Amino acid sequence: MPQVEAEQSGPLRCLTIDVEEYYHIEAGHAVIGREQWWDWPSRVEASIDRLLSLFDRLNRKATFFVLGDVLRRTPGVAARIVEQGHEVASHGTNHDRLHRLDPATFRDDLLTSRKLIEDDAGVEPVGYRAPTFSLVPQTAWAIDVLIEAGFQYDSSIFPVRHPWYGVPDAPDRPFFVRSSESGSDLLEIPPLTWRPGGLFGNRKLAVAGGGYFRLLPLGLMKRGLRQAGRDDRPAVLYFHPWEFDPGMPRMPLSRTGMLRTYTGLKSAERKLATVAEQTGRWTTMRDALGEFRAEAERGEPYVLASPEAA
């Protein structure tokens, strides 16, 4: 495949990868305990290499939200990502949803992940994404912890409805978020959504990646990208290395978990290439921070108040 020229104009788009092993997924939390993780074979390096090779051919730079536990088991992954010109950000250490943490344990998890990244790649991460997009009103306290730790942006609030996550009334473009009316502001960069209109009204649908990308027709993501371009709205997509690994071991998941996890693995790389070949200014989150901040400054800060504060 010939290398694609990098565009200097067009809609702003970001490829992001949540770097975790297949056994880290939330669907496996109840059946594969943390003490069993390393009993399962590691497969993340080969998947990362496939993605890095694909992005090199397409001349695309991406943001990799790296889980600390991955670097404990497979050191050198973050360094390899940075060496090829991509951004490394934090995905935490142990893939705990924020609901299973409190401010103190989250701070430890966050700072541990940052040190693992710094030791591995020699760079300080400035961005964070919570496992399973678990920054919601009940976990709004995490905003202040991220600010205190010096992180410049977050990408954990998904403005959709979902059983495990989602803040449906949150903005669908970059915004400043607070944990209270008097709190400090953190730059929030949400994943791509699509407003189909019609019977759906003003509802936002998830089309940014993950299971939606593998289980649903690719045309839905393309529609979301086109709509974001028309609206002059940045499009942030997300994927996981294990989604491009058809040979990963079968875990003892529920029937629903099996469907969500193993469907569409063989076609995922081809579909990703089709998306990433589209015209746009594909860049890392870090390199686009100035534009994201300018966009956020045009709107009012969004207060993600916890239920207790209401």
N, C-alpha and C positions, 0 to 999 in steps of 0.2 A: 504494500500500500504506500503510495507516495506521501510525503509529508505535506500537511496542509499549512498554508500560509496563515499567520496570526492576523486577525482583523484589528484595525485601529478604530473602527466605528461600528455602530449598530447597538442593539440592546445589551445592557450589562447582564452578564450571566456568570454564575459560579458553580463549579463542580466541587462537591464536598464528599469525603469518604470518612465514615465512622470506622476506625481501624480497631476491630475486635475479632476474636476467634468465634467460630460457630457456636461453641458451647457457652459463650457469654450471653447469648440472647435471652431476653425476658421470658420467652416461652419455655426455656429450659431451666429457669430459676428453681422451680419446685421439684425437678427430677434429677438435676445434676448439681450437687452441692459444691461450694467453693473448694472444699477439701478434695473433691474428685476431679477438678478441672485438669490438672496436669496428668491424670490417668488417660486422658483422651489425646490422640496425636495432634500436634500443632500443624496447621495448614496455612496460616496467614501469610507467610513469607512468599510462597509461590503465587498467591493471589495478588499480593501487592506488586510483585514483579510484573505480572500480566497487566495490571492497571498502569504501572509506570511505562511499560512498553507501548501500550495503547495511546496514552497521553503524549508520549514522545512522537509517535507517528502523526498524531493529529495536531501537534504543536499547541497543546492545551496545558495550562497550569492549574493545579487544584489545591484545595485546602484539605488536609488530612487531620481529623480529630482523633488523636491516638490515645488508646487506653493504656494506662500505666502497666497493667498486668501483662500486656503483650510485650512490653519492653523488658520486663523481668525475665520472661521465658525466651524471647527472641531478640536479644540486644542487637543494635545496628539497624533496625528497621527505620527508626526516625531519621538516623543519619543518612541513610540511602535516599529517603524521600527529599530531604533538604538538599543533598548533593545534586539532585536533578531539578532544582529550582522551584520546588513546591513549598507551600506553607505547612508547618506542623502546629497544630493547636491541641488543646486538652479535651479529652473525653472522660476525665476522671481516672481513678485507679482501678476500682473493683467492679465497675458496671452496676453499682447500686442505684436504683431509682432514688430520687431525692426524698421520696416518701419514707424510705427506710433509714434516713439519716436525720441528724439535727444540725444546728449551726456548727457545733464543735466538731462532730465527726465529719461533716462535709468539708470544713476547713482543712482537716488533716488529709482527707482524701484528695482534695484539690491541690494542696501544696506538695503532697507526695508525688502526684502525677507530674506536676511542673518540674520537680527536681529530676525525676526519671527522664523526662524529655531533655532537660538541659544537659544532663550527664551523657545522654546518648547522642544528641545532635548538636550540642553546643549553642543552642538558641533558646531564648525565653519565649514561651507561647503567650500570645496576647488575647487569644480567643478561647471560648469554652462552649461545649455542647453537652447537656445533661443526657445520660442514658434514657432512652425511650421518651425523649422530649418532655421530661417530667417536671419542668418548671411551670407550675400552675398556681392558682390562688393559695392552695394549702401549703405550698412550699415557697411562697414569695420571699421568705427570709433569706433564701439563697442569693438574692440580688445583692443585698448588703455585704454578704461574705465575698462575693466575686469582686465587688468594688474595693473592699478593704484589701484583698489580695493583689490588687493592681491590674486585673484583667480589663482590657479595653472594649471588648465586645462579647456578646453572648448570642447563641443561635439555638435556643432551647424552647422557645415558645412557638407552638404550631397553632395558627389561628383557625382550627377546625374542631369538629366534634369527633371524639373517639373514646371508646371505653377506658383506655389506659391513660390518655393524655388529652391535651387540647384546651385552648382558650378561644372559643368561637368569636367573641366580639373584639379580640385583639386586632390591631391593624395588619394588613397584608403587605405592607412595605416597611422599610426600616423606620424604627421609632425609638424614642427614649422611654425606658420603663423604670418605675419606682415601686418600692414595696409599701409605700404609704404616701399620703399627700405631702408630707414634709421630708420625705426621703431623698437620697441622692439619685442621680440619673445614670443609667447604664444603657449603652447603645445595644439595641436588640435588632437582629437581622433574621426575620422569619423565613422558613422554607416556602417554596412556590405553592400557591393555591390557584384555583380556577373558579370563576363565578359563571356557571352555565346559564343563569337566568331562567326564564320560563316558569315551570312548576316549582323550581328550586328557589325562586325569589332571589334574595340577596345572599343566599347561603354560599359559603366558600367550601370547595371540595379539595381534598388532598391529591395532588398530582406530582409531587416533588421527587418521588423515588420510593425505595424500599419495596414492601409488598405491593403497593399500588403500581409500581413500575413493572413488576414481574407478572402479577396476576391480571392486570387490566390491559386493554389495547393501548399500544404506544400512542395512538392518536389523541388520547386524553392529555398526556403530557405535552404533546405538540400544541394542542389547543391552548393549554395554560401558558406555554411559552409565547405563542402569538398574542394572546390577550395581554400578557405582561409587557410585551414590546409595544403594543398600541397604547397602553396606559403609562408608558415610560416608567415601568416598575421593575426593579432588579429581580432576576429569577435565580433562586438558590435551590439547587438539586442535591439530593443526598443518596448515597449507596453504601454498601458494606462489602468488604473483600469476599466474604463467604458466599455472597450472591452470585459470584462468578466462578464457583467451584462445584461443578456437578458431581464430583467424586467425593465430596465430604461425607463422613460417616453419618449413618442414620441414628438419631438420638431417640430415646423413649418418650416422645412427645404425645400430646393428645391428638385426636384426629384433626382438630382445627389447627393446632400447632404444626402438624406435619404438612397440612395444605399450605399454610402461610410461609413455611420455611423452605420447602423443597420444590414448589411449583416455579417453573420458568427459569431454572438455573442454566439450562443448556443454551437458551437464546439470549441471556442477559447481556453478554459481551457485545453481540451483534447489535442489540437494541441501543446499548450505551453509545456505541460508535455512531449509529445513525443520528442520535440526539446531538452528540458533541461535534459532529460535522456541520451542524447548522450555523448559519451566519450569526455573529454576535461578538461582543467584546468579552471573551472568556478569560477570567482572571481569578486570582486568589482573593479571599475575603480581606486579608491584610492589605493587599495592594489597592483595594477599592474602599478602604475605610473613609477616606476623605469624601467620596461621593455618598457613602451610606450616612455619614454624619450630616452632610448638607441636606439630604432628604429628610432625616429625622428632625432637623431644626425647623423644617417647614410646618411641622405638626405640633400638637400639644403632647406633653409627656403622658404616658399611659400608666395608670395606677393599678398594679396587680395586687390588690389588697387581699389579705387572708380572710377567711370567713369570720375568724374571731375579731378582726378589726372592723368588720362591717357594723 
